[in-house]
Amino acid sequence: MGIKVSEIFSNTIQGEGPHVGMKTCFVRVAECSWRCSWCDSSWVWNDANALEYSEEGLAQVILDICSKSTTSNVVLTGG
């Protein structure tokens, strides 16, 4: 079983937490089972278009994206 990912986007700015203002690569995972009422990306709870990666495969995708951008901060986020 792998990690299902709804989207990956880079060269954006972290908007909260201790790294606010840093250029960041976001990896939004799919099928979160917590179903938080304040979730801002609930559309990924049942994302039929999510791609499944092995841990090693996802790590390589993230390294590839970071090496082609000015981003060194990576955030794994759910939905």
Secondary structure, 3 states (H helix, E strand, C coil): CCEEEEEEEEEEECCCCCCCCCEEEEEEECCCCCCCCCCCCHHHHHCCCCEEECHHHHHHHHHHHHHCCCCCEEEEECC
